[in-house]
Amino acid sequence: MSTAVVIVGSIAIVVISVLVYAILAVFFPEWVGITGKVALDAEQSHNEGAEAKTHPMDKF
């Protein structure tokens, strides 16, 4: 009985972890190491003659 509980618990932890990672990857890609919109905007602002977009953190 206890072996089954450990196996089911382990599978549940893996499934929940994958779901949390997928949700973070969609809504906050920079948090999980994916180049998101903010990073792409920063890269494009380095092009010759391009202007950087304002970011909410700029006022801090």
Backbone as XML, in Angstrom:
<?xml version="1.0"?>
<chain id="A" units="angstrom">
  <residue number="1" name="MET">
    <atom name="N" x="0.821" y="-1.201" z="0.000"/>
    <atom name="CA" x="0.000" y="0.000" z="0.000"/>
    <atom name="C" x="0.858" y="1.255" z="0.000"/>
  </residue>
  <residue number="2" name="SER">
    <atom name="N" x="1.882" y="1.324" z="0.826"/>
    <atom name="CA" x="2.687" y="2.538" z="0.907"/>
    <atom name="C" x="3.508" y="2.765" z="-0.362"/>
  </residue>
  <residue number="3" name="THR">
    <atom name="N" x="3.879" y="1.669" z="-1.049"/>
    <atom name="CA" x="4.620" y="1.824" z="-2.301"/>
    <atom name="C" x="3.747" y="2.496" z="-3.352"/>
  </residue>
  <residue number="4" name="ALA">
    <atom name="N" x="2.487" y="2.118" z="-3.412"/>
    <atom name="CA" x="1.566" y="2.723" z="-4.368"/>
    <atom name="C" x="1.369" y="4.206" z="-4.072"/>
  </residue>
  <residue number="5" name="VAL">
    <atom name="N" x="1.317" y="4.564" z="-2.808"/>
    <atom name="CA" x="1.146" y="5.968" z="-2.431"/>
    <atom name="C" x="2.359" y="6.783" z="-2.860"/>
  </residue>
  <residue number="6" name="VAL">
    <atom name="N" x="3.548" y="6.225" z="-2.686"/>
    <atom name="CA" x="4.769" y="6.921" z="-3.092"/>
    <atom name="C" x="4.808" y="7.098" z="-4.604"/>
  </residue>
  <residue number="7" name="ILE">
    <atom name="N" x="4.438" y="6.075" z="-5.349"/>
    <atom name="CA" x="4.455" y="6.165" z="-6.816"/>
    <atom name="C" x="3.428" y="7.188" z="-7.300"/>
  </residue>
  <residue number="8" name="VAL">
    <atom name="N" x="2.220" y="7.124" z="-6.780"/>
    <atom name="CA" x="1.173" y="8.069" z="-7.189"/>
    <atom name="C" x="1.561" y="9.489" z="-6.786"/>
  </residue>
  <residue number="9" name="GLY">
    <atom name="N" x="2.120" y="9.661" z="-5.592"/>
    <atom name="CA" x="2.560" y="10.983" z="-5.157"/>
    <atom name="C" x="3.663" y="11.541" z="-6.029"/>
  </residue>
  <residue number="10" name="SER">
    <atom name="N" x="4.604" y="10.681" z="-6.418"/>
    <atom name="CA" x="5.700" y="11.117" z="-7.284"/>
    <atom name="C" x="5.179" y="11.551" z="-8.649"/>
  </residue>
  <residue number="11" name="ILE">
    <atom name="N" x="4.260" y="10.772" z="-9.194"/>
    <atom name="CA" x="3.679" y="11.131" z="-10.497"/>
    <atom name="C" x="2.906" y="12.443" z="-10.382"/>
  </residue>
  <residue number="12" name="ALA">
    <atom name="N" x="2.185" y="12.625" z="-9.294"/>
    <atom name="CA" x="1.417" y="13.862" z="-9.106"/>
    <atom name="C" x="2.346" y="15.071" z="-9.019"/>
  </residue>
  <residue number="13" name="ILE">
    <atom name="N" x="3.456" y="14.933" z="-8.316"/>
    <atom name="CA" x="4.416" y="16.043" z="-8.205"/>
    <atom name="C" x="5.001" y="16.389" z="-9.564"/>
  </residue>
  <residue number="14" name="VAL">
    <atom name="N" x="5.336" y="15.387" z="-10.358"/>
    <atom name="CA" x="5.891" y="15.636" z="-11.693"/>
    <atom name="C" x="4.865" y="16.342" z="-12.575"/>
  </residue>
  <residue number="15" name="VAL">
    <atom name="N" x="3.626" y="15.865" z="-12.564"/>
    <atom name="CA" x="2.582" y="16.464" z="-13.398"/>
    <atom name="C" x="2.331" y="17.909" z="-12.983"/>
  </residue>
  <residue number="16" name="ILE">
    <atom name="N" x="2.233" y="18.167" z="-11.698"/>
    <atom name="CA" x="2.007" y="19.536" z="-11.212"/>
    <atom name="C" x="3.188" y="20.435" z="-11.576"/>
  </residue>
  <residue number="17" name="SER">
    <atom name="N" x="4.406" y="19.926" z="-11.451"/>
    <atom name="CA" x="5.591" y="20.722" z="-11.795"/>
    <atom name="C" x="5.604" y="21.093" z="-13.272"/>
  </residue>
  <residue number="18" name="VAL">
    <atom name="N" x="5.256" y="20.154" z="-14.122"/>
    <atom name="CA" x="5.228" y="20.428" z="-15.565"/>
    <atom name="C" x="4.149" y="21.457" z="-15.882"/>
  </residue>
  <residue number="19" name="LEU">
    <atom name="N" x="3.002" y="21.349" z="-15.245"/>
    <atom name="CA" x="1.930" y="22.322" z="-15.484"/>
    <atom name="C" x="2.332" y="23.723" z="-15.024"/>
  </residue>
  <residue number="20" name="VAL">
    <atom name="N" x="2.952" y="23.821" z="-13.865"/>
    <atom name="CA" x="3.405" y="25.127" z="-13.375"/>
    <atom name="C" x="4.437" y="25.724" z="-14.320"/>
  </residue>
  <residue number="21" name="TYR">
    <atom name="N" x="5.385" y="24.898" z="-14.799"/>
    <atom name="CA" x="6.395" y="25.383" z="-15.737"/>
    <atom name="C" x="5.736" y="25.868" z="-17.030"/>
  </residue>
  <residue number="22" name="ALA">
    <atom name="N" x="4.766" y="25.114" z="-17.535"/>
    <atom name="CA" x="4.093" y="25.500" z="-18.782"/>
    <atom name="C" x="3.349" y="26.823" z="-18.611"/>
  </residue>
  <residue number="23" name="ILE">
    <atom name="N" x="2.694" y="26.992" z="-17.470"/>
    <atom name="CA" x="1.970" y="28.248" z="-17.220"/>
    <atom name="C" x="2.949" y="29.417" z="-17.133"/>
  </residue>
  <residue number="24" name="LEU">
    <atom name="N" x="4.060" y="29.230" z="-16.423"/>
    <atom name="CA" x="5.068" y="30.288" z="-16.344"/>
    <atom name="C" x="5.673" y="30.583" z="-17.711"/>
  </residue>
  <residue number="25" name="ALA">
    <atom name="N" x="5.886" y="29.556" z="-18.521"/>
    <atom name="CA" x="6.465" y="29.750" z="-19.846"/>
    <atom name="C" x="5.550" y="30.577" z="-20.744"/>
  </residue>
  <residue number="26" name="VAL">
    <atom name="N" x="4.256" y="30.450" z="-20.552"/>
    <atom name="CA" x="3.315" y="31.207" z="-21.380"/>
    <atom name="C" x="3.199" y="32.648" z="-20.900"/>
  </residue>
  <residue number="27" name="PHE">
    <atom name="N" x="3.053" y="32.845" z="-19.596"/>
    <atom name="CA" x="2.770" y="34.176" z="-19.075"/>
    <atom name="C" x="4.014" y="34.969" z="-18.669"/>
  </residue>
  <residue number="28" name="PHE">
    <atom name="N" x="5.070" y="34.308" z="-18.225"/>
    <atom name="CA" x="6.297" y="34.971" z="-17.791"/>
    <atom name="C" x="7.512" y="34.242" z="-18.371"/>
  </residue>
  <residue number="29" name="PRO">
    <atom name="N" x="7.720" y="34.314" z="-19.684"/>
    <atom name="CA" x="8.783" y="33.518" z="-20.303"/>
    <atom name="C" x="10.185" y="33.846" z="-19.802"/>
  </residue>
  <residue number="30" name="GLU">
    <atom name="N" x="10.435" y="35.117" z="-19.435"/>
    <atom name="CA" x="11.769" y="35.469" z="-18.967"/>
    <atom name="C" x="12.107" y="34.785" z="-17.647"/>
  </residue>
  <residue number="31" name="TRP">
    <atom name="N" x="11.099" y="34.466" z="-16.854"/>
    <atom name="CA" x="11.325" y="33.821" z="-15.556"/>
    <atom name="C" x="11.887" y="32.414" z="-15.712"/>
  </residue>
  <residue number="32" name="VAL">
    <atom name="N" x="11.581" y="31.755" z="-16.822"/>
    <atom name="CA" x="12.027" y="30.373" z="-17.018"/>
    <atom name="C" x="13.096" y="30.266" z="-18.103"/>
  </residue>
  <residue number="33" name="GLY">
    <atom name="N" x="13.695" y="31.386" z="-18.482"/>
    <atom name="CA" x="14.812" y="31.361" z="-19.416"/>
    <atom name="C" x="14.435" y="31.381" z="-20.877"/>
  </residue>
  <residue number="34" name="ILE">
    <atom name="N" x="13.216" y="31.761" z="-21.187"/>
    <atom name="CA" x="12.778" y="31.853" z="-22.576"/>
    <atom name="C" x="12.810" y="33.321" z="-22.976"/>
  </residue>
  <residue number="35" name="THR">
    <atom name="N" x="13.331" y="33.613" z="-24.153"/>
    <atom name="CA" x="13.385" y="34.994" z="-24.611"/>
    <atom name="C" x="11.969" y="35.444" z="-24.941"/>
  </residue>
  <residue number="36" name="GLY">
    <atom name="N" x="11.478" y="36.345" z="-24.152"/>
    <atom name="CA" x="10.119" y="36.837" z="-24.338"/>
    <atom name="C" x="10.083" y="38.177" z="-25.032"/>
  </residue>
  <residue number="37" name="LYS">
    <atom name="N" x="8.925" y="38.813" z="-24.988"/>
    <atom name="CA" x="8.706" y="40.075" z="-25.682"/>
    <atom name="C" x="9.621" y="41.179" z="-25.158"/>
  </residue>
  <residue number="38" name="VAL">
    <atom name="N" x="9.821" y="41.236" z="-23.854"/>
    <atom name="CA" x="10.660" y="42.284" z="-23.270"/>
    <atom name="C" x="12.101" y="42.161" z="-23.775"/>
  </residue>
  <residue number="39" name="ALA">
    <atom name="N" x="12.632" y="40.950" z="-23.787"/>
    <atom name="CA" x="13.997" y="40.749" z="-24.247"/>
    <atom name="C" x="14.127" y="41.032" z="-25.743"/>
  </residue>
  <residue number="40" name="LEU">
    <atom name="N" x="13.137" y="40.647" z="-26.519"/>
    <atom name="CA" x="13.187" y="40.923" z="-27.956"/>
    <atom name="C" x="13.125" y="42.422" z="-28.228"/>
  </residue>
  <residue number="41" name="ASP">
    <atom name="N" x="12.300" y="43.148" z="-27.453"/>
    <atom name="CA" x="12.251" y="44.604" z="-27.603"/>
    <atom name="C" x="13.600" y="45.230" z="-27.253"/>
  </residue>
  <residue number="42" name="ALA">
    <atom name="N" x="14.257" y="44.712" z="-26.220"/>
    <atom name="CA" x="15.569" y="45.232" z="-25.830"/>
    <atom name="C" x="16.597" y="44.986" z="-26.924"/>
  </residue>
  <residue number="43" name="GLU">
    <atom name="N" x="16.559" y="43.813" z="-27.526"/>
    <atom name="CA" x="17.499" y="43.522" z="-28.611"/>
    <atom name="C" x="17.246" y="44.431" z="-29.810"/>
  </residue>
  <residue number="44" name="GLN">
    <atom name="N" x="15.986" y="44.643" z="-30.147"/>
    <atom name="CA" x="15.663" y="45.478" z="-31.303"/>
    <atom name="C" x="16.026" y="46.940" z="-31.053"/>
  </residue>
  <residue number="45" name="SER">
    <atom name="N" x="16.018" y="47.375" z="-29.797"/>
    <atom name="CA" x="16.355" y="48.764" z="-29.517"/>
    <atom name="C" x="17.842" y="49.032" z="-29.733"/>
  </residue>
  <residue number="46" name="HIS">
    <atom name="N" x="18.644" y="47.978" z="-29.831"/>
    <atom name="CA" x="20.072" y="48.151" z="-30.075"/>
    <atom name="C" x="20.392" y="48.359" z="-31.551"/>
  </residue>
  <residue number="47" name="ASN">
    <atom name="N" x="19.400" y="48.182" z="-32.401"/>
    <atom name="CA" x="19.618" y="48.411" z="-33.827"/>
    <atom name="C" x="19.866" y="49.896" z="-34.085"/>
  </residue>
  <residue number="48" name="GLU">
    <atom name="N" x="20.616" y="50.178" z="-35.112"/>
    <atom name="CA" x="20.963" y="51.549" z="-35.467"/>
    <atom name="C" x="19.705" y="52.356" z="-35.754"/>
  </residue>
  <residue number="49" name="GLY">
    <atom name="N" x="19.515" y="53.465" z="-35.046"/>
    <atom name="CA" x="18.394" y="54.364" z="-35.295"/>
    <atom name="C" x="17.093" y="53.966" z="-34.627"/>
  </residue>
  <residue number="50" name="ALA">
    <atom name="N" x="17.077" y="52.877" z="-33.901"/>
    <atom name="CA" x="15.841" y="52.430" z="-33.254"/>
    <atom name="C" x="15.710" y="53.080" z="-31.884"/>
  </residue>
  <residue number="51" name="GLU">
    <atom name="N" x="14.485" y="53.299" z="-31.484"/>
    <atom name="CA" x="14.204" y="53.881" z="-30.163"/>
    <atom name="C" x="13.693" y="52.792" z="-29.234"/>
  </residue>
  <residue number="52" name="ALA">
    <atom name="N" x="14.137" y="52.818" z="-28.008"/>
    <atom name="CA" x="13.693" y="51.828" z="-27.029"/>
    <atom name="C" x="12.289" y="52.160" z="-26.556"/>
  </residue>
  <residue number="53" name="LYS">
    <atom name="N" x="11.472" y="51.123" z="-26.397"/>
    <atom name="CA" x="10.130" y="51.313" z="-25.865"/>
    <atom name="C" x="10.229" y="51.521" z="-24.357"/>
  </residue>
  <residue number="54" name="THR">
    <atom name="N" x="9.279" y="52.259" z="-23.808"/>
    <atom name="CA" x="9.292" y="52.471" z="-22.366"/>
    <atom name="C" x="8.850" y="51.195" z="-21.667"/>
  </residue>
  <residue number="55" name="HIS">
    <atom name="N" x="9.444" y="50.955" z="-20.530"/>
    <atom name="CA" x="9.145" y="49.758" z="-19.744"/>
    <atom name="C" x="8.652" y="50.224" z="-18.388"/>
  </residue>
  <residue number="56" name="PRO">
    <atom name="N" x="7.715" y="49.498" z="-17.781"/>
    <atom name="CA" x="7.191" y="49.930" z="-16.472"/>
    <atom name="C" x="8.270" y="50.079" z="-15.398"/>
  </residue>
  <residue number="57" name="MET">
    <atom name="N" x="9.357" y="49.339" z="-15.486"/>
    <atom name="CA" x="10.419" y="49.430" z="-14.485"/>
    <atom name="C" x="11.324" y="50.633" z="-14.700"/>
  </residue>
  <residue number="58" name="ASP">
    <atom name="N" x="11.190" y="51.349" z="-15.807"/>
    <atom name="CA" x="12.057" y="52.500" z="-16.089"/>
    <atom name="C" x="11.870" y="53.617" z="-15.061"/>
  </residue>
  <residue number="59" name="LYS">
    <atom name="N" x="10.696" y="53.740" z="-14.474"/>
    <atom name="CA" x="10.448" y="54.832" z="-13.532"/>
    <atom name="C" x="11.075" y="54.590" z="-12.162"/>
  </residue>
  <residue number="60" name="PHE">
    <atom name="N" x="11.573" y="53.380" z="-11.912"/>
    <atom name="CA" x="12.228" y="53.085" z="-10.633"/>
    <atom name="C" x="13.649" y="53.439" z="-10.766"/>
  </residue>
</chain>
